[in-house]
């Protein structure tokens, strides 16, 4: 099983794909598209994936890096989606990607007059975990902790008025872009042709016309079924209507923020059931999010507006001993959620997914969220009617072959990681390495420092 993706294999797959009729053609190289490619290929279907840019180029790399158990959906009364999220979280953490996930303790600080209904919600979330079959050894039961333990877990908490905290557990991805790459590579191991830098020009139910953006040449792909999995860009290829929502995050130094291995759940002052998150990362950074604002334009790379920066810093500073300021922000990122158009605020729109078949036969999969990508992929492939073989992905462990660390070139990244990205993970240029195979690019100062070394390694490999 050859799971390596690189420039040579891309060219071979590009040429071969033009000479055959695929069973399933997938458009989009995010978590949903690569999930669809793995689902289809593992069922024995001849599968081709086209991505206009790079793997995880769009929304999939801009998440909170969490594997949610569906607690927020339970609070809104959506038991079905909450259960689905809990089930998929358990599958990721115990079966398909335990090497790409970890248990994340999360502390909700309690102050005098705090909303003590939160514990009831956490207990309900624990019931979801039990119903999903995820063992307590992976996700321990929630519990109340006294003030001193809360301060030990999150040293940066403001002790004034703090009475204790509620400790619960959720899943955290090592990195969302790494999950996408692992999905693509695992799909390639089952024979899927993963072709990046392939921009679709026209799309029909029996194939696509596309352009190789590396050479400028155009080509055609024929297929028995076509699945549009392009997220917020789905409407450019099929008649679907979305209301994208922007979720912004700030990157800060974890030590500066005063957190170690425990995340902080921060109530938004004056609002009910809305929280910000301060999330520790393995490289000494922390991500502060999350906003939920409607947007009209869909750029390739969304920017974080000043209003989101102010909101996140102000919200976090309500519970921290040290007020966070703009000087503490060392990076930022924003992603766009592909929400289905409906009445109401974007924060209230359903995170359910939908499979929509256009008159020309193109199947579009939209909505949903990262945690439930596998269920979304299965529903999309089932809708093609090109196979009677059932979904197999619940029992397929994703690729796991990280290199041994060598000379460091950035926090958490060594030369071996870069070489591995080029030889096996489909990285074709410096941006692929800086922004998606690693997350060096999230911090501009780190990016500037590492770029020359990465350019050298690209030239040498």
N, C-alpha and C positions, 0 to 999 in steps of 0.2 A: 504494500500500500504506500504509494508515493504521495506524501502530503506537502512536499516543498513547492512553494510558489516563488518564481523569480522571472527575470526578463526573458530567459531562454524558453521556459515553459509557456509564458504568456504568448510568445510569438508562435510556438507550435500549436497551442490551443486555438489561437486566432485563425490560423490557416486551416486547421482541421474542421473548425466549426462552420466554415463557409462551404465545406464539401459534403455536409451531411444534413439531415433533418433532425433537429432536436425533438425529444418528447416534450420538454419544458424549457422555455426561454424565460429567464428571470431578469428583470431590469431593476437595478439598484443594489449597491454593495454595502448596505448598512446591516444592522442586526436582523431585520426582517428578511431582507433579500438573501443574505447568506444563510439564514435559517431555512428559508424556502429551498435554496439550492441543496443543502444537506438533506432535508426531508425528501426531496425528489430523487436525488442521486442514491440515497440509501434504500429507496424502494426499487432500485434497479432501472430508473428512468434515465435516458440520455439527456443530460442537463447542461445548459450554457447560461452563464451569468455575465451580463454586461454592466459595467459601472463607468459613468462618465469621468470620474476623477480617480479616487483611490478608495480602498476599503475603509469604511468608517469615516468617510469624508464629511458626512452631514450630521444629522441630529445624534446619531449613535455615539459620537465621541463627546457630546456635550451634556451628558446626564450627571446626576448626583453620584454615580457609581454605586448605587444601592440595588439590592435585590429585595424589593418590597414584599412584605407579607400581606398587604391589602388592608392594613388598619384604617387608613384614611377613607377607603371605600366603605368599610363597615360602619364608620361614623356617619356616613351619608345614607345608610340603609341599603346599600348595594351588596347584599350577602353573596350573590352569585359571583360577582367580580372579585370580591374579597377572597372567597374560597379558591377561585381559579388562581389568583395571585399567590396564595399560600401554597397551593399544590405545586405550582411551577417553581417557586422559590425552593421548596424542598427537593425537587428533582435536580435543580442546578447545584445545590449545596451538598447533596449526598450521592448523586449518581453521575451526572454528565460533566460537571465542572467543579468538583471540590477543590481542585488545584488553582482555580481562577476566582474563588470566593473565600470569604472568611466570616467568622462570627463577629458582629460589631455590637458591643455594648453601647446603649444610648441612655443618657441621663436627662430626665425632665426635672428641673429644679423646682422645689416647693418653697413658697414664701407664705407669710401670714395672709389668710384670705384667699389662698390659691384654689383653683377649681379642682376639687378632689374627685370629680367624676372621671378624671383622666385615668385613674387606676382601674375603674370599671371597664374602660375601653381597652386598657392593656390586658386585663384578664380575658376579655372577649377575643382579643388578638391571640392570646395563648390557646384559647379553645380552637381557633382556626388552625393553629400549628398542630394541635393534637389530631384534629380531624383530617389534616393533610398528611399525617403520618410522619412528620419530621420529629426526630427524637430530641428530648431535652438535653442530651449530650451535645447536640449541635446548636440548638437555640434554647438556652435555659429559661425557666419561668421568670416572669417579672416579679419584682419585690420592692418594697419601700426601704430606703436606706437613711440612716441618721445624718445629721449635718456634717459631722467630721468625715464620714465615709464619702459623702458627696464631694467634699472639698478634696479628698485624697484622689478620687476618680477624675475630677476636673479641677486642677489647682487654680485655674484662672477665674473661677466663679467668685462673684462678690459675696462675701460672707454676711454682709449687713442684711438682716431680715430673713436670711436663709434658714429654713427649719428642717431641711432634708431634701430628699429627692426620690424619684421613682426610676428604677433601673429596669430597662427591658432590652431585648436583643432582636436584631434583624440581620439580614445578610448584606455583605458589602463585596463588590467586585474588586479584584486586584486592579483592574482597569477595564472600562467599557470597550475601548477600541481593541484591546487585547482579546476580549471575548469575540468580537467580530472576526478578527484575523483567525482565531482558533476555529470558528465555525467554517470560514472559507477554506481553510486548510484541510479540515476534516472532510468537507464536501469534496474537495479535490482528491482526497484519498479514495473516495468512492467513485471517482471518474468524472466529476463535474469539471467543466471548463470555465475557469475563473478569469475573466478578461477585463482588466481595468483600462482607463484611458480610452474608453469606447463610448462615445456620446451617441445616444439614439436620436435619429433625425425624424423618423416616422415609425409609427407602431400600429400593427394590425393584429388580428387574432391568429394569423398564421405566420408571424415573423416580424422582423424589423429591418429598417435600413439604418446604418450607423456609420460613424466616422472614427477612424483611429486617430486620436488627437496627437499622437507622437509623430505620425508621418503625414497626416492630412488626407490619406486615402479613405474612400468610402467602401462599404461592403454590405452584404445582405446576409441575414441569418433566417433560415426557415425553421418553423417549429409547429408541432401539433397543438401546443397550448402556450399561451403567453401570460405571464404574471407581472403586473406592474407593482413593484414594491419600493417606490421612490419616496415614500414619506410625504413631507410637506410639498414636494414637487410633483406629486401624483397627478394633480389637476392639469399639468402641462402636457400629459400624455393620454389622459382619459377624462371623460365627463364626470368628474367628482368635485364636490364643493367642500372646501375645508375652511376652518377658522383657526389658523395657527396661533399658538400662544408662546410667548417668549419666557424662558426660564433662565435667569442669570445667576452666575456664581462668581465670587471673588476668591482669589488665591492669596493666602496669608501664611506666614511662618507659624507652625504649630506652637512653638515655644513662646512666641510673642503673644499668641492668643490664649495661652495657658491651658492647652489640652494635650493629653498624652495619647492613650489608646482608646479612650471613651469619647463617643460623639456627644454633642449637646443638642437637645431639642429645646428650642427657644420660642415661647408663646409670643405672638405678635400683639403688642399692646392695643387694646381697644377692639380686638377682633376675636371671634369665637371659632375654634377648630382651624386656626391658621397658624403655622409654625415656620420658623426658620431653622436651619440645621447647620451646625459647625462640625465638619466631618474630618477626622484625622486621616492622613494618608501615610503610606509606608516610607515615603522619602523625606519626612520631616516637614511636609507642607500640610495645610488644611484648606478645605473648601468651605466657603460660607455661601449658602443659598437658602431659599430659592424663591424667585419671583414667578408670577403668573399673570402676564399682561398680553392682551390681544395685539396683533400686528397685522398690517396690511401688505407690506412688502416682504419678499422672501429672498434675501441675499444668499450667496453661497456660504459666506461666513458671517453670521450675525454679530453685531457689536453690542456691548453692554452700555446702556445709556446712563448718564449721570444720575438720573432719578433712581435707578435700581441700585447704584452704588450707595447713595445716601440712605435709602430704605434699609439695605442689608447692614450697613455699619451702625445705624441708629438702633435697629432691632437687637443686634448682638450686644451692643454696649449697655443695654438695659439690664443684663444679667452678669456681665463680666466686671471684674475688679478694675481692669484697665480699659478705658474707652478706646475702641479701635477707630483710627482715622485713615484718611486717604494715604498717608505716608506708610501705613502698614500694609497696603494693598500692593502685592508684588506681581500680580497677574489677574486676569479675568477671562471669563468665557460665557457665551450664551448659546442656547439651543432653542429650536422651534418645535413644539409638539404638533403633530399632524392630527388635530382634533376635527371630528366631523362637524359640519355646520349645523347649528341648532339654536333655539332661543336661549337666552340667558348669558351670564358672564362666563368667560373661558374657564375660570376656576371651578365652575359648577358643571361644565360639560362632561359627558360620560367619557371614561377611558376605555370603554368597550371598543373592540375592533369590528370591522365590517368587511365582508367580501362582496364586491360589486362587479357584475359582469356587464360590459358595455355592448351595445348592438353589434359592434364589429368583432366581438368575441374576446376582447382583452379583459382579463380578470385583474381587478385592482384590490389590494389588501391595504387598508388604511386604519387609522385610529390605534387603539391599544397602547402598550408601553413596553419598555425593554424587558421587564421580568417575564412577560407572557409571550415573548417572541416565538417560542416553540409551538404553542397552541395556535398562534396566528398562522404560522407556516403550514401546520398540518391542515388547517381549514382551507387555506389557499390551494394547496395541492389536491385536496379532496374535491375541490370545486372544478378541477380540470377534467375529471372523468376520463383520464387517459390510463388509469390503472385501478385494479381492484386490490392491490397490495396495501395493507394498512400501514399507518405511520409506525416507524421503528425508533424514532429519535429519543424516546424516553430512556432507552437502554444503551445509547451510544455515547461513550466517554469522548470528550473533545481532546484534540491533540495536546500533548504535554511533553515538550522537549526543550526546556530552557537551558541555555548554555551556562557553563561555569563562569563566574565573574572574573574579569581580568582588570586591566588598567581603567580606573574611573575617569569618566569624561563629564559627568554631571551627577547631581544627587540621585542615587539609585540606578544609574546607568553606566555600563562599562563598554569598552571597545568590543567585547564579545557579543553584546546585545546588538550592536550596530551591524556587525558582520552577519550575525544570524538573521537579522531583519532583511538584509540584502539577498542572502543565499536561500532563505527558506520562507520568508513571510511576505514576499511580493513587493518590498520597498524598491522603488525605481529611482527616487531622487532624495535630496536632503530633506525636503518638506515632509515626505512620507515618514522618514525616520524621526525628525524633530517633533512632528505634530500628531502622529498616529501610532507608529510602532513604539515610540516612547512619548512621554509628555513633557519633554524638555522645553518645548516651545510655549508652554503655558506661562512661563516666567521669561520675559524678554531678556533680562540680564543673563540668564542661563543659556538662552538660545544663542545670543551673540558670542558667548564664550565657547560653546560647543561646536558651532557651525564649521569652523575651519577643520577641525579634527574629523568631523563626519564627512566633509567633502573629500578629505584625504583618503578615508577608508572606502568611500564610494569609487574613487578612482583606482584603488588598489585591488579591490575584490573582483 
